[in-house]
Amino acid sequence: MCQDGSFTFLTKSIQEEWERKSGFRMTVAKEEESRRKIRTLQRRIADVKRSRETDVQDRNEMIAHLKDQIQEIKARTNMEGRYVKNMTVNSMAQTQQLCNLNERSLHDAMEKERQELDEESRVNVEIESYLRTHQQELEQKVDHWMDRYDKDVEQKEQELEQLKHSQESSLHRYQELSKKYSEYQEVITEYEAEKEKARKEAEREANRLRAAIKMQAWWRGVMVRRQLGPYSKKKKAKKSGGAKKAKKSGGKKKKK
């Protein structure tokens, strides 16, 4: 963070912490959902158990009622036996067979219901054992995640303190650099002002020199045109005489 001047690492740490908290919330929500399911299953098991007990009781009452009916039939048969012995014997045999069949069918149904009830009881015990074990595991996981959450929070708080300290150091360093930059900026401004002043002075000197050269050239031209000073007629005559002598000596040399 000190190098690139950004809070990317801090933002990333906060985001990771937020994701961990979200995962913990999801775990707690799943735990609550599991507990609701356990309570629902327990209620269902209790309802099924009550329903089975009611069915068994109804069947027992039916058996008792059938037995009562058998007794009534036997009594009626005895009463009618004096009148229709043969019919009564046949009727008793048929009734006995029917009763035996019904009794056997009811006995088989009752045995089947008892077996189903035993099976459901066994399944209920297994389900309760599994749910209890699963609940213990979930509680252990919740404890583990709670411990981990506390450790992560403590670690992130320490890292945040370190980041705050680093930020304060960076701010102090930035203030020192800003102060030095201001001092350097003042020196540079003064240097540029001196440089501009020297340039203007040199420019004035150059303008003065050009003006002086122009004045000297103008004055020299005036002196030449008016034949003043070293450009007077005497000097010019001397120069013309010297030129004639040079021409004569040159002619003689050519004749030779």
C-alpha positions as semicolon CSV with decimal commas, in nm:
position;residue;x (nm);y (nm);z (nm)
1;M;0,000;0,000;0,000
2;C;0,294;0,229;0,068
3;Q;0,429;0,171;-0,282
4;D;0,124;0,224;-0,502
5;G;-0,066;0,458;-0,265
6;S;-0,395;0,260;-0,269
7;F;-0,609;0,063;-0,026
8;T;-0,643;-0,247;-0,248
9;F;-0,504;-0,482;0,016
10;L;-0,732;-0,338;0,285
11;T;-1,034;-0,366;0,056
12;K;-0,943;-0,724;-0,032
13;S;-0,905;-0,816;0,337
14;I;-1,245;-0,663;0,420
15;Q;-1,401;-0,854;0,128
16;E;-1,248;-1,185;0,247
17;E;-1,370;-1,115;0,600
18;W;-1,719;-1,044;0,464
19;E;-1,713;-1,376;0,270
20;R;-1,609;-1,565;0,585
21;K;-1,894;-1,405;0,778
22;S;-2,134;-1,497;0,497
23;G;-2,013;-1,860;0,509
24;F;-2,060;-1,865;0,885
25;R;-2,414;-1,729;0,849
26;M;-2,489;-1,996;0,588
27;T;-2,359;-2,265;0,828
28;V;-2,579;-2,134;1,109
29;A;-2,878;-2,121;0,873
30;K;-2,813;-2,482;0,765
31;E;-2,789;-2,585;1,131
32;E;-3,124;-2,421;1,206
33;E;-3,278;-2,588;0,900
34;S;-3,145;-2,928;1,016
35;R;-3,292;-2,875;1,360
36;R;-3,629;-2,785;1,207
37;K;-3,616;-3,100;0,994
38;I;-3,530;-3,310;1,302
39;R;-3,827;-3,168;1,493
40;T;-4,052;-3,230;1,189
41;L;-3,935;-3,592;1,161
42;Q;-3,984;-3,648;1,530
43;R;-4,340;-3,517;1,508
44;R;-4,405;-3,738;1,206
45;I;-4,270;-4,044;1,390
46;A;-4,488;-3,966;1,691
47;D;-4,792;-3,925;1,464
48;V;-4,719;-4,256;1,288
49;K;-4,669;-4,429;1,620
50;R;-4,998;-4,296;1,754
51;S;-5,170;-4,395;1,430
52;R;-5,033;-4,752;1,453
53;E;-5,138;-4,783;1,815
54;T;-5,486;-4,661;1,724
55;D;-5,505;-4,918;1,443
56;V;-5,398;-5,199;1,676
57;Q;-5,653;-5,090;1,932
58;D;-5,926;-5,077;1,666
59;R;-5,833;-5,424;1,546
60;N;-5,834;-5,560;1,901
61;E;-6,178;-5,412;1,952
62;M;-6,288;-5,570;1,625
63;I;-6,155;-5,909;1,738
64;A;-6,339;-5,876;2,067
65;H;-6,651;-5,777;1,881
66;L;-6,615;-6,076;1,649
67;K;-6,565;-6,303;1,945
68;D;-6,880;-6,164;2,096
69;Q;-7,055;-6,229;1,767
70;I;-6,922;-6,587;1,772
71;Q;-7,058;-6,638;2,120
72;E;-7,392;-6,500;2,013
73;I;-7,394;-6,729;1,711
74;K;-7,307;-7,028;1,930
75;A;-7,584;-6,942;2,173
76;R;-7,831;-6,892;1,890
77;T;-7,722;-7,220;1,738
78;N;-7,776;-7,405;2,064
79;M;-8,120;-7,255;2,094
80;E;-8,210;-7,349;1,738
81;G;-8,040;-7,689;1,761
82;R;-8,347;-7,846;1,911
83;Y;-8,546;-7,751;1,606
84;V;-8,307;-7,792;1,319
85;K;-8,027;-8,016;1,431
86;N;-7,892;-8,098;1,089
87;M;-7,908;-7,737;0,972
88;T;-7,749;-7,626;1,294
89;V;-7,462;-7,874;1,258
90;N;-7,395;-7,758;0,905
91;S;-7,436;-7,397;1,004
92;M;-7,205;-7,439;1,301
93;A;-6,943;-7,607;1,085
94;Q;-6,962;-7,332;0,828
95;T;-6,964;-7,066;1,093
96;Q;-6,671;-7,226;1,272
97;Q;-6,472;-7,242;0,953
98;L;-6,559;-6,882;0,875
99;C;-6,466;-6,775;1,220
100;N;-6,142;-6,967;1,203
101;L;-6,063;-6,806;0,873
102;N;-6,149;-6,462;1,005
103;E;-5,959;-6,524;1,323
104;R;-5,658;-6,649;1,131
105;S;-5,680;-6,350;0,895
106;L;-5,710;-6,112;1,186
107;H;-5,426;-6,284;1,366
108;D;-5,209;-6,261;1,056
109;A;-5,302;-5,893;1,010
110;M;-5,229;-5,824;1,376
111;E;-4,896;-6,004;1,352
112;K;-4,813;-5,809;1,041
113;E;-4,905;-5,483;1,211
114;R;-4,692;-5,582;1,511
115;Q;-4,396;-5,654;1,286
116;E;-4,444;-5,325;1,105
117;L;-4,466;-5,145;1,437
118;D;-4,145;-5,316;1,556
119;E;-3,975;-5,224;1,227
120;E;-4,090;-4,865;1,254
121;S;-3,972;-4,852;1,615
122;R;-3,632;-4,985;1,511
123;V;-3,613;-4,733;1,224
124;N;-3,718;-4,459;1,461
125;V;-3,440;-4,553;1,703
126;E;-3,184;-4,558;1,421
127;I;-3,306;-4,224;1,288
128;E;-3,289;-4,071;1,634
129;S;-2,937;-4,208;1,680
130;Y;-2,828;-4,075;1,341
131;L;-2,986;-3,734;1,402
132;R;-2,829;-3,715;1,746
133;T;-2,486;-3,801;1,602
134;H;-2,535;-3,555;1,317
135;Q;-2,642;-3,287;1,562
136;Q;-2,328;-3,345;1,769
137;E;-2,114;-3,319;1,458
138;L;-2,287;-2,997;1,357
139;E;-2,237;-2,854;1,705
140;Q;-1,868;-2,943;1,688
141;K;-1,843;-2,775;1,348
142;V;-2,022;-2,468;1,479
143;D;-1,780;-2,451;1,775
144;H;-1,487;-2,492;1,537
145;W;-1,610;-2,217;1,306
146;M;-1,682;-1,989;1,601
147;D;-1,325;-2,035;1,727
148;R;-1,188;-1,981;1,380
149;Y;-1,405;-1,672;1,339
150;D;-1,275;-1,524;1,665
151;K;-0,914;-1,595;1,563
152;D;-0,966;-1,445;1,216
153;V;-1,131;-1,136;1,363
154;E;-0,841;-1,091;1,606
155;Q;-0,588;-1,138;1,325
156;K;-0,767;-0,890;1,099
157;E;-0,783;-0,637;1,382
158;Q;-0,406;-0,669;1,427
159;E;-0,353;-0,628;1,053
160;L;-0,583;-0,324;1,055
161;E;-0,380;-0,169;1,337
162;Q;-0,061;-0,231;1,139
163;L;-0,218;-0,074;0,832
164;K;-0,324;0,229;1,037
165;H;0,031;0,264;1,172
166;S;0,173;0,228;0,820
167;Q;-0,074;0,486;0,692
168;E;0,029;0,731;0,964
169;S;0,397;0,676;0,875
170;S;0,318;0,727;0,506
171;L;0,124;1,045;0,586
172;H;0,413;1,179;0,792
173;R;0,656;1,094;0,509
174;Y;0,421;1,260;0,258
175;Q;0,408;1,576;0,468
176;E;0,790;1,586;0,487
177;L;0,819;1,536;0,110
178;S;0,555;1,805;0,051
179;K;0,753;2,047;0,269
180;K;1,076;1,965;0,081
181;Y;0,896;2,001;-0,251
182;S;0,770;2,345;-0,148
183;E;1,125;2,448;-0,051
184;Y;1,267;2,313;-0,379
185;Q;0,987;2,485;-0,569
186;E;1,076;2,819;-0,408
187;V;1,444;2,768;-0,497
188;I;1,351;2,678;-0,856
189;T;1,121;2,982;-0,879
190;E;1,398;3,209;-0,752
191;Y;1,646;3,050;-0,994
192;E;1,410;3,094;-1,288
193;A;1,350;3,457;-1,186
194;E;1,727;3,520;-1,170
195;K;1,770;3,340;-1,501
196;E;1,497;3,551;-1,663
197;K;1,655;3,866;-1,520
198;A;1,998;3,767;-1,656
199;R;1,843;3,689;-1,995
200;K;1,675;4,027;-2,009
201;E;2,000;4,198;-1,907
202;A;2,193;4,008;-2,175
203;E;1,922;4,100;-2,426
204;R;1,956;4,468;-2,328
205;E;2,335;4,447;-2,363
206;A;2,297;4,288;-2,707
207;N;2,054;4,561;-2,810
208;R;2,298;4,826;-2,686
209;L;2,582;4,660;-2,878
210;R;2,377;4,645;-3,198
211;A;2,278;5,007;-3,151
212;A;2,640;5,107;-3,095
213;I;2,750;4,913;-3,405
214;K;2,477;5,079;-3,611
215;M;2,577;5,422;-3,477
216;Q;2,944;5,352;-3,557
217;A;2,855;5,238;-3,909
218;W;2,636;5,545;-3,959
219;W;2,908;5,774;-3,832
220;R;3,170;5,606;-4,051
221;G;2,940;5,653;-4,349
222;V;2,895;6,020;-4,261
223;M;3,273;6,066;-4,231
224;V;3,329;5,892;-4,566
225;R;3,064;6,094;-4,745
226;R;3,186;6,422;-4,595
227;Q;3,553;6,325;-4,613
228;L;3,615;6,386;-4,247
229;G;3,896;6,258;-4,031
230;P;4,101;5,986;-4,192
231;Y;3,883;6,003;-4,503
232;S;3,986;6,361;-4,599
233;K;4,122;6,465;-4,958
234;K;4,491;6,473;-4,858
235;K;4,495;6,116;-4,775
236;K;4,305;6,040;-5,090
237;A;4,562;6,233;-5,301
238;K;4,848;6,045;-5,142
239;K;4,671;5,726;-5,219
240;S;4,619;5,826;-5,586
241;G;4,993;5,921;-5,624
242;G;5,103;5,595;-5,488
243;A;4,870;5,422;-5,727
244;K;5,022;5,605;-6,032
245;K;5,375;5,510;-5,932
246;A;5,269;5,152;-5,897
247;K;5,119;5,162;-6,249
248;K;5,440;5,306;-6,402
249;S;5,667;5,051;-6,238
250;G;5,436;4,783;-6,360
251;G;5,457;4,910;-6,720
252;K;5,834;4,909;-6,723
253;K;5,847;4,556;-6,606
254;K;5,620;4,454;-6,892
255;K;5,848;4,622;-7,154
256;K;6,153;4,441;-7,032
